[in-house]
Amino acid sequence: MFRRTFWFSSGVAAGVWATTKVNRKLKQLTPDNLAVAAANKAVEAGGRLKDRAVGFALDVRDNMAQREAELDDALGLGAPVDRELPAPRRHTAIENRDTSRYLDRTTYTHNRNEDH
């Protein structure tokens, strides 16, 4: 008799356990829960993608700054700047030049008003 009671209670326990597992799985497969799970996965994927994009942008910025420094050194742009103002220039008076040669069509070969 004890044997039958043991196997009966074991069967009841296994049935309760299996029913509970099936009900939980069915609850997970409802359309609302599937939509929530898909949305959570999309948010996680978006976060990972954003982190990678930010890391890539920082790498690009660092490499760009390094390359600019190399180019500045190669072109001599990194040299210290002389802060002293240059000496003022002396301009000679402009003489009244003869502009008649520009008005003569025989010597002036390029006329901008001419149709091309």
The 8 nearest C-alpha neighbors of each residue, nearest first, counted from 0:
[[1, 3, 2, 4, 5, 6, 7, 8],
 [0, 2, 4, 3, 5, 6, 7, 8],
 [1, 3, 5, 0, 4, 6, 7, 8],
 [2, 4, 6, 0, 5, 1, 7, 8],
 [3, 5, 7, 1, 2, 6, 8, 0],
 [6, 4, 2, 8, 3, 7, 9, 1],
 [7, 5, 9, 3, 8, 4, 10, 2],
 [6, 8, 4, 10, 9, 5, 3, 11],
 [7, 9, 11, 5, 10, 6, 4, 12],
 [10, 8, 6, 12, 7, 11, 5, 13],
 [11, 9, 13, 7, 8, 12, 14, 6],
 [10, 12, 8, 14, 9, 13, 15, 7],
 [13, 11, 9, 15, 14, 10, 16, 8],
 [14, 12, 16, 10, 11, 15, 17, 9],
 [13, 15, 11, 17, 12, 16, 18, 10],
 [16, 14, 18, 12, 13, 17, 19, 11],
 [15, 17, 13, 19, 14, 18, 12, 20],
 [18, 16, 20, 14, 19, 15, 13, 21],
 [19, 17, 15, 21, 20, 16, 14, 22],
 [18, 20, 22, 16, 17, 21, 15, 23],
 [21, 19, 17, 23, 18, 22, 24, 16],
 [20, 22, 24, 18, 23, 19, 25, 17],
 [23, 21, 25, 19, 24, 20, 18, 26],
 [24, 22, 26, 20, 25, 21, 19, 27],
 [25, 23, 27, 21, 26, 22, 20, 28],
 [24, 26, 22, 28, 27, 23, 21, 29],
 [25, 27, 23, 24, 28, 29, 22, 32],
 [28, 26, 24, 25, 29, 32, 23, 33],
 [27, 29, 25, 26, 33, 24, 30, 32],
 [28, 30, 32, 31, 26, 27, 33, 25],
 [31, 29, 33, 32, 34, 28, 27, 35],
 [32, 30, 34, 33, 29, 35, 28, 36],
 [31, 33, 35, 34, 29, 30, 27, 36],
 [32, 34, 30, 36, 31, 35, 28, 37],
 [35, 33, 37, 31, 32, 36, 38, 30],
 [36, 34, 32, 38, 37, 33, 39, 31],
 [35, 37, 33, 39, 38, 34, 32, 40],
 [38, 36, 34, 40, 39, 35, 33, 41],
 [39, 37, 41, 35, 40, 36, 34, 42],
 [40, 38, 42, 36, 41, 37, 35, 43],
 [39, 41, 43, 37, 38, 42, 44, 36],
 [42, 40, 38, 44, 39, 43, 45, 37],
 [43, 41, 45, 39, 44, 40, 46, 38],
 [42, 44, 46, 40, 45, 41, 39, 47],
 [45, 43, 41, 47, 46, 42, 48, 40],
 [46, 44, 42, 48, 43, 47, 49, 41],
 [45, 47, 49, 43, 44, 48, 42, 50],
 [46, 48, 44, 50, 49, 45, 51, 43],
 [47, 49, 45, 51, 46, 50, 44, 52],
 [50, 48, 52, 46, 51, 47, 45, 53],
 [51, 49, 47, 53, 48, 52, 54, 46],
 [50, 52, 54, 48, 49, 53, 55, 47],
 [53, 51, 55, 49, 54, 50, 56, 48],
 [54, 52, 56, 50, 55, 51, 49, 57],
 [55, 53, 51, 57, 52, 56, 50, 58],
 [54, 56, 52, 58, 53, 57, 51, 59],
 [57, 55, 53, 59, 58, 54, 52, 60],
 [56, 58, 60, 54, 59, 55, 61, 53],
 [59, 57, 55, 61, 56, 60, 62, 54],
 [60, 58, 56, 62, 57, 61, 63, 55],
 [59, 61, 63, 57, 58, 62, 56, 64],
 [62, 60, 58, 64, 63, 59, 57, 65],
 [61, 63, 65, 59, 64, 60, 66, 58],
 [64, 62, 60, 66, 65, 61, 59, 67],
 [65, 63, 67, 61, 62, 66, 60, 68],
 [64, 66, 62, 68, 63, 67, 61, 69],
 [67, 65, 69, 63, 68, 64, 62, 70],
 [66, 68, 70, 64, 69, 65, 71, 63],
 [67, 69, 71, 65, 66, 70, 72, 64],
 [70, 68, 66, 72, 67, 71, 73, 65],
 [69, 71, 73, 67, 72, 68, 74, 66],
 [72, 70, 76, 68, 74, 77, 69, 73],
 [71, 73, 75, 69, 70, 74, 77, 68],
 [74, 72, 70, 71, 75, 69, 76, 68],
 [75, 73, 71, 72, 76, 70, 77, 69],
 [76, 74, 72, 77, 73, 71, 78, 70],
 [77, 75, 71, 78, 74, 72, 73, 70],
 [76, 78, 71, 75, 72, 79, 68, 74],
 [77, 79, 76, 75, 80, 72, 71, 81],
 [80, 78, 77, 81, 76, 82, 75, 72],
 [79, 81, 82, 78, 77, 83, 76, 75],
 [82, 80, 83, 79, 84, 78, 85, 77],
 [81, 83, 80, 84, 79, 85, 78, 86],
 [84, 82, 81, 85, 80, 86, 79, 87],
 [83, 85, 82, 86, 81, 87, 80, 88],
 [86, 84, 87, 83, 88, 82, 81, 89],
 [85, 87, 88, 84, 83, 89, 82, 90],
 [88, 86, 85, 89, 84, 90, 83, 91],
 [89, 87, 90, 86, 85, 91, 84, 92],
 [88, 90, 91, 87, 86, 92, 93, 85],
 [91, 89, 88, 92, 93, 87, 94, 86],
 [90, 92, 93, 89, 94, 88, 95, 87],
 [91, 93, 94, 90, 95, 89, 96, 88],
 [94, 92, 91, 95, 96, 90, 97, 89],
 [93, 95, 96, 92, 91, 97, 98, 90],
 [94, 96, 93, 97, 98, 92, 99, 91],
 [97, 95, 94, 98, 93, 99, 100, 101],
 [96, 98, 99, 95, 100, 101, 94, 102],
 [99, 97, 100, 101, 96, 102, 95, 103],
 [98, 100, 102, 101, 97, 103, 96, 106],
 [99, 101, 103, 98, 102, 106, 97, 107],
 [102, 100, 99, 98, 103, 107, 106, 104],
 [101, 103, 99, 100, 104, 98, 107, 106],
 [102, 104, 100, 105, 101, 106, 107, 99],
 [105, 103, 107, 106, 102, 108, 101, 110],
 [104, 106, 103, 107, 108, 100, 102, 101],
 [105, 107, 104, 103, 108, 100, 101, 102],
 [108, 106, 104, 101, 105, 109, 103, 100],
 [109, 107, 106, 110, 104, 105, 101, 103],
 [108, 110, 107, 111, 113, 104, 112, 106],
 [109, 111, 112, 113, 108, 107, 104, 114],
 [112, 110, 113, 109, 114, 115, 108, 107],
 [113, 111, 110, 114, 115, 109, 108, 104],
 [112, 114, 111, 110, 115, 109, 108, 104],
 [115, 113, 112, 111, 110, 109, 108, 104],
 [114, 113, 112, 111, 110, 109, 108, 107]]
